[in-house]
């Protein structure tokens, strides 16, 4: 026998719905998914390149995935660039909310963190990124979403004790903390046709940084390989994992080219042996050794792109649990803790000296699509912090997306234990020891709790 609701209860429910904040109520509802994806070329013109950039090796793109459940929507955007300045994040997300109706809290705007992306984007840069989002929304269609996890051994901890100097320096630390996980989110039509894939991996995009040319580096190569494998019927979106202390495992050419630059500067009486060599100077491209090393770097990003792309597609093929509907929930907040300013110099291996500085402010975020949790931080985070978040999260399908939604005033964010190491990331960090790790992990876990309460 069907139970009818009393009129008084109907009135009470209507009042509750009316007084609830729309965002809190809407984002707690489950409904059928729609998804769309697009990519737009954002490569700067040759005339717009900085002086230390000598040309364009491969194209840069803005890639976007839009997810809609009929109640609210979300945008997953990744741009082939080094960072997303706060000014760009604020302007773009406000525009996306105003013109496309996607709440700013539901937007993930992430750089691939390629060190070969132009740091001085040219005319219409914001317009091009916005275009990728707008095009993705125009392509919305009924969709299913799945999640899977693979593994790739292309990354490695990059902080090691130098065997000669016995001091901290940069090199492949095979025994250091390094999460090899590749988290993969697949978007397909109801008929099973590919729409997009979003994959999260912790590795710096620095392989071709010594070329002094524009490049999407390994993330661009991986996304390009996946898209080509699907005859460009899919958009493959890289997601920057917690790579603050993670480099590509095959990085020797960069070390060799750096040494050549150091020797060149030494001939001019300048010691940059404990500093990051500036680009655009100190490498003679007519030198056969330099030429060979640079060509090997070009080959390396294609190899890494192919291997990472193959793992992403392997995970996609194995997905069996696909959801055609669910929840979309977004939330952001700012956390603050004591900061410091360094008073001496030196890249690594020697004690740093500091004075009290302005507080560090981090923008944390959570985007839930179905039960997939995207925890975000607007800074470069050490790998163990992300591993702790995944371990403590009540949601098994959790990932950390870093350098997302602007850039913090923190510098690198080491895990608490790493502050005992004289690595260049720790020395340059504006974070005072003992605050950042808990602020990030507990902050994102708190947002997950808020999401549960909002249901």
N, C-alpha and C positions, 0 to 999 in steps of 0.2 A: 504494500500500500504506500502510495507516494505521500510524503510528509510535506504539508504546506507551511510556508513561513508566515507567522503572524504579521499583520500590518504594522504593528508597533516596532517589530524587529527590522522590517524593511525600511521604515523611516529612520531608525537608529543607524542602520548601515549606510544609508544615503548621506546622513549627516557626517559620519566618520569619513567617508570618501571625500566629502566636500572640504573638510578641514585638514585632511592630510596634505602635506606638501606634494605637489604633482610629481616631482622627480622621484621622491622616495617611494610613492605608491607605484608609479609607472615602471620603475626599474625593478620592482620586486615581482612583476608579472611574467609568466611564461607564455610564449606565443610562437607561431611558426617563423622560422628563419628565412630571410632573404640575404643574398650576398652578391657583391659585385666588385670588380677589381680593374685597375688600370695602371699604366706607367707612362711617364712623360719625360722626355729628354731635358735635363737641366744643365747640360755642359756649358760652361761659359765660352764666350767668343775669345779668340786668340788675343784680341785687343784688350780684353778685360782681365787677363791673367796677371798675377803679381810678378814683380821683377825677377824673383828667384825661381819662377816656373818657366820652363823652356819649351813647353808645347803640350799636346794632348796625346796620351797613349791610348786610352779608350774612353768611351762615353760614360757620362754620369746620368743617373735617373732618379726621379721620385716615383716610388711605387706605393700604391694605396689599396687597401681592402676595406670595404664598407659592409657592416653587418647590421641588419634591421630585423626586429621582431614584431613590427606593426605597432609597437608601443613606444619604443625608443630605438636609438641606433648608436653605433660606435664606429670609429675610424682607426685603423692600424696603418700608419704611414711611416715609411723609412726612406731617407734621402741619402744618396751617395755624397757625403760631406763629412768633415771632421767633427763639428759640433753644431748644435742648434742654439744660437744666442737667445737669451730671454726675450729680447725685443721681437724677434721673429716668431717665437712660440706664442707670445701674447697676441700679436697682431693676427697671426694665421688662425689660431684656435678661436679667437673671437669672430673672425670672418666666417669660419666654418660653422659656428653656432648660429650666427645671424642669417647667413645666406642659405645654408643647407640644413639647418635645424638639428644638427648633431651637437649635443651638449659638450662643452669644452672638457668636462670631467671624463667624458667617454672617448677622448682623443689621445692616442699614443703617437707622439711625433718624435721619431728616433733617427739619429744619424748612424750610418754604417761605421763611423769613426775612421774612415779611410784617411791615412796621413798624406794621401796624394789628391785630396779634394781641395778645390780652391777655397781659401779662407776669406776671399773677397768676392762673393757672388755678384754677378752683374745684373743688367737690366731685367726687370720682370721676374726675378728669382721667386719671390713669394707667389706671383701669379701662376708660375709654372707648377709649383707644388700644389696650390689650390686647384689648378686644372686637373691634376691627377685624382684628387679627391672627388671633384665634381663629376668627372667621367666615370669613376667607380660607382658613384651613386646612381648615375643614369643607367648603369648596366645591372642594377639589382634584379635578381630573379630568385624564385624559390630554391632553397639550398639545404644541404646537409653539412654538418660540421663534425669532424673527427679529430682525435688527438692520439699521438703515439710518441715513443721515445726510442732514439737510436743512439749510436756511439761513434765517435770519430776521434782518432788519435793525432789530429793535425795540430792541436794546441799543446803547450807545455808551460810549466811555471818558468818565469824568466829571471828569477833572482837566485844567484849562486855565489858561493865563495870561490874567488879566483884562485886556482891552484898555485900561481906564482906569487901574487901579492898577499894572499890569505885574507883579503878584504872582500866585502860584498861588491859584486859587479853584475853585469847582465850576461846571461848565457842559459842554455837549456838545462834546467834542473829536473832531471827525470824523476827524482824522488820527491819533488815539491808538490804541494797541493794543486790539483788540476782536475776539474770536473769534465769528463769526456762526453757528457750527455749532449745529444741534439734533440731538443723538444720540437715536435712538428705538429702544426695545426693545418688540417686539410679542409678545403671548401670545395664542394662539388654540387652540381645541379641535382634535382630530384631524379633525373635519368642517369646519374652517375658520371656526367661529363665534367671535366676539370674546370674550375674557376680560378682558384688561387691556392697558394700554400704559404704559410708563415712559419719560419724556422728560427730557433733561438740557439745560439752557440757562443761560447766564451773564448774569443781569440781576437787579438789586436790586428787590425788591417794595416800592416806596416811593411809588407814584403817588398813593394816597389818604391818605398819612400825615398831611396837614394837616386831614383831616376830623374827627379826634379821635373816630373811630368804629371799631368792630370790623369788619374786612374781610379776606378772603383775598387782596385786591389782584389783580394780573394773573395770578399762578399759579392762584388760585382760579377766576378767570373763564375761563382757558384750559381747565382741567380740566373745569369745568362745561359749557363749550361742546362739548368732545369727547364727554363722556358723554351730553349731550342729543342730539348728532348720531347716536349709536348707540342712541337710545331707552333710555338707562340700562342697557344690556346689557353695558357695559364700565366698568371703573374706570380713570381716567386719573391717573397718579401723577407729579407734578412732581418733578424732581431738581435741586437747587441747584448750578449750575456755579460756576466760579471767577469770582465777581462782585464781588470786593473793590473793584475800581475801575470797575465797570460800572453805569450807570443806564439807565432807560428813555430813549429818544431824545426822546420827547415829554414834557417835564417842566416846561414853562414856567409852568403854573399854580402849581406848588409853589414855584418861585422868587418868583413874584408874591405869593403868600400869605405867604411868609417875610418879604418886605420889609414887608408890612403889619404883621406881628407886630413886626418890628424898630422900626418907627415908633411903634407903640403903647407899647412899652417905653421908647423914648427920651423920650416925653412924661412918663413917670414917673421920669425921671432914671436909667434903667438902660440901659447899652450892651451889647447882645447881638449887635452887628454881626459879630463874629468868633467867634461861638459858635452852637451848635445851639439855636434857639428851643424852649423847653419847650412841650409840648402842653397843650391845655385852657385857654390864656390868650391874650388879645391879638387875638382875631378876633371881630368883631361879626357874627353870622349874620343880622342884620337889614339889614346893609349890602348894597345890590344888587350891588356889585362882588365882595364876598366870596362872596355866594350864587352868582353866575354862575360864578366860578372853581371853586367846589366842585362845582357841577353838571357842569362840563366835566371835572373829574377823574373823576367817576362814569362819565361816558360813555367816558372814555379807557380805563379798565381793561376795559370791555366790548369796545371796539374792539381792544385789544391781545390780549385773550383769544381773540377771533374769528380774528385774523390768525395768531397763533401756533398755535392749534388747527388751523386749516386746513393749515398746513405740516406739523404732526405727522401728520395724516390723509393728506396727500399722500405722505409717506414710507412710511406703513403700506401704502398701496395699491400702491406700487412694489416691495415686498419679494418676492423670488422664492426666496431661500435661507432655508428654514425647517428648523430642526433639531428632531426629535422625541425626541432623547436626547442626553445628554452629561454632562459633569463639573460638580460643584459643589465649590468650594474656598474657604475663608475663612481669613484670617489677620490679626491685628492686632499692632502693636508701638508702643512709645513711644520718641520721639527727644527729646533734650535739647540745648540750646545756650545760650550766654550771653544774659542778659536785661538790660534797662535800665528805669529809672523816670524819667519826665519831671519836671522841677522847675519849669517855668514853664507858662503857659497860652496860649491862642490857638488858633483852629481851623485856620488856614492862612496861608501867605504870609510867616511870620516864623520865624527860626531857633529851634529847640527846644534846651533845655538838659537834661542828663540826669545821673544818677548810676547806678552799678552796681545792678542789681536781682536778684531771684531768677531762676534759670534758667528759660527758656521750655521747657515740655514739651508736645509735640504727640502726639496719638494718630493714627497712620496705620493704614490698613487696605486690604485687597484682598479683593474678592469676585469669583470667576470663575464664570460660568455659561456652560457650553460654552467658547467662546473669547472671550467678552465680558468685559472687565476693567473693574470698577468700583473705581477708586482713591479712597480716602477720606481726608479731613483734617478735624479737628474745629475749624476756624477759617475766617476770611474771607481768601481767597487772591486775590492779583492774577492777572489773566487770563494774562499771559505765562508764569507758572509752569505752568499747565495746558497751554498750547500746547507748552511744552518737553517735558512728560511725554508727551503724545501723539506728539510727533515722535521721542522716544527709545525709546518702548515697542516691544518686539519683537512686540506684538500690535496689529494694525491697528485692532481694535475696542476702543479704550480711551477711557474718559472719566474726568473728575475730579468727584467728588461732595464738596462742601464743607459745613462746619458740621455734620458728621455724627458721631454717636456722642459726644455731650457737647460741651463748649465749652472751648477751651484758654485758658491765661492769657497769650496772646500779643498780643491785640488784632489789628489788621489784619496781614496778612503780605504786604508788598511784595516784588516781585522785586528782585534785587540792584541793578540799574541805577536803580530808582526811588528809592533812598535819597538820590539827589542832588536830589530834588524836594521842595519845602516844601509838600506836600499834607497835608490833615488826616489821611489814613490813615497816611502815613509819620511825621508828627509824633507821633501817638498810639500808634504801634506799640511794643510792649515788646521787639521783636526787635532785637538789635544787628546792624548791617549785616554782610553777608557770610556768614551762616550758614543762614538759613531755606530759601532756594531749593534749595540742594543737599541739605539734609536731607530735604525733601519729595520731590523728584524721585528722588534716589538711594535713599531709603527705600522708596518704592513700587516702583521697579524691582527692588530687592532682594527684595521680597515676590513679585514675578513670577518671579524666579529660583528662589525657594524652591518656588513652585508647580510649576515645571518639574521640579525635582529630586524632588518628591514623587510624580510620576507612576509 
